[in-house]
Amino acid sequence: MMKKDISRIIDANFNRSREGLRVCEEVTRFIWNSASLTKDLKTARHSITSILKKSHISSKILFLTRDVESDVGRKERTKSEMKRLDYSDIFSANIERAKESIRVLEEFFKLIDKNDSAKFTKLRFKVYEIEKKALSHIK
């Protein structure tokens, strides 16, 4: 049985990584009109879900350990989080968010399943490639 605190970390970063990639996907799809970037981001987002579904971790357990009300970081926002200059800035902030949260998943899965951790490592490097490919659109 996984500890509650680790479940909460995995749940938060599972959601955060998918949310960040989804925001990037919307930028590439509707603003940059890039079919290839949109496909790459969608594939990465679905890969996160796939890794979790194939792991030993029940999504029900993650949901049951979620404690939004007592999350000490819930209301903390930095000035930079509340300020976006343009679509490229939104993309950049969210690709960083996705990379960071995938790294957290990679690290904490080392305590659960080293093979799944390695899958997150591979995925993180794929997101680095997507980011590099997106540079032509980023101002």
LINLINLIN-V347872 format. One record per residue. RES is the residue in one small letter. SS is DSSP state (helix for helix, strand for strand, loop for the rest). PHI is phi in degrees with one decimal (999 if undefined). PSI is psi in degrees with one decimal (999 if undefined). Layout:
RES_SS_PHI_PSI, RES_SS_PHI_PSI
//
This chain:
m_loop_999_132.5, m_loop_-81.0_143.3, k_loop_-65.2_149.2, k_helix_-60.2_-41.1, d_helix_-65.1_-37.6, i_helix_-69.5_-38.3, s_helix_-59.7_-41.8, r_helix_-65.5_-39.6, i_helix_-64.3_-44.6, i_helix_-65.4_-43.5, d_helix_-60.2_-48.9, a_helix_-62.4_-42.2, n_helix_-79.9_-27.5, f_helix_-60.4_-50.1, n_helix_-65.4_-46.1, r_helix_-61.2_-43.2, s_helix_-65.5_-43.5, r_helix_-68.0_-40.4, e_helix_-61.4_-46.6, g_helix_-60.4_-44.6, l_helix_-65.4_-36.1, r_helix_-65.7_-40.6, v_helix_-61.8_-45.1, c_helix_-60.6_-42.0, e_helix_-60.1_-40.2, e_helix_-65.5_-38.7, v_helix_-63.9_-47.7, t_helix_-68.3_-31.7, r_helix_-78.4_-50.8, f_helix_-97.5_-21.0, i_helix_-107.2_-49.9, w_loop_-87.1_-13.1, n_loop_51.7_43.9, s_loop_-105.1_103.9, a_helix_-63.6_-39.7, s_helix_-69.4_-43.2, l_helix_-65.7_-40.1, t_helix_-60.3_-45.6, k_helix_-63.1_-44.6, d_helix_-60.9_-43.9, l_helix_-67.2_-40.9, k_helix_-63.3_-42.5, t_helix_-62.3_-43.4, a_helix_-62.2_-43.6, r_helix_-62.2_-44.8, h_helix_-68.7_-28.8, s_helix_-63.4_-38.4, i_helix_-61.3_-46.5, t_helix_-62.1_-42.5, s_helix_-62.8_-44.6, i_helix_-59.6_-44.5, l_helix_-66.9_-42.9, k_helix_-62.7_-35.6, k_helix_-83.9_-9.4, s_loop_-79.2_-179.4, h_loop_-82.7_1.3, i_loop_-93.5_125.9, s_loop_-82.9_131.0, s_helix_-63.6_-27.0, k_helix_-65.5_-41.6, i_helix_-62.4_-43.5, l_helix_-60.3_-45.0, f_helix_-63.0_-41.8, l_helix_-69.4_-27.8, t_helix_-87.9_-8.0, r_loop_-62.8_132.7, d_loop_-138.6_74.1, v_loop_-63.6_-38.3, e_loop_-63.7_-36.8, s_loop_-102.9_10.8, d_loop_-68.8_114.6, v_loop_-68.5_-18.8, g_loop_-98.8_2.4, r_loop_-61.0_-41.1, k_loop_-97.8_-4.4, e_loop_-76.0_123.7, r_loop_-133.8_139.8, t_loop_-92.7_162.5, k_loop_-60.7_-37.7, s_helix_-66.8_-29.2, e_helix_-66.2_-29.6, m_helix_-92.9_1.5, k_loop_-125.8_123.3, r_loop_-130.1_134.3, l_loop_-84.2_-39.0, d_loop_-165.8_-173.8, y_helix_-62.9_-36.4, s_helix_-64.4_-37.7, d_helix_-65.8_-39.2, i_helix_-62.9_-45.7, f_helix_-59.4_-50.5, s_helix_-59.5_-44.7, a_helix_-63.4_-38.9, n_helix_-81.1_-29.0, i_helix_-69.4_-35.4, e_helix_-64.0_-43.9, r_helix_-58.2_-44.4, a_helix_-65.2_-45.9, k_helix_-61.1_-44.3, e_helix_-63.0_-43.4, s_helix_-72.8_-32.2, i_helix_-65.2_-38.2, r_helix_-62.0_-40.9, v_helix_-62.5_-44.0, l_helix_-60.4_-43.8, e_helix_-55.9_-47.4, e_helix_-66.9_-47.4, f_helix_-75.6_-24.1, f_helix_-70.9_-15.3, k_loop_-62.8_-25.3, l_loop_-84.5_-14.1, i_loop_-111.7_-52.8, d_loop_-157.0_110.1, k_helix_-63.6_-29.9, n_helix_-67.0_-41.6, d_helix_-67.6_-36.8, s_helix_-58.4_-43.8, a_helix_-63.3_-33.2, k_helix_-65.9_-39.6, f_helix_-67.4_-35.5, t_helix_-60.1_-48.8, k_helix_-60.4_-42.5, l_helix_-65.2_-39.8, r_helix_-60.2_-42.1, f_helix_-68.7_-29.9, k_helix_-65.8_-39.6, v_helix_-66.8_-35.4, y_helix_-59.4_-41.6, e_helix_-64.6_-41.7, i_helix_-61.6_-44.1, e_helix_-59.5_-44.6, k_helix_-62.9_-40.6, k_helix_-63.8_-32.0, a_helix_-78.3_-11.5, l_loop_-54.8_-31.1, s_loop_-65.8_-21.6, h_loop_-95.2_-20.5, i_loop_-82.8_128.5, k_loop_-78.1_999
//
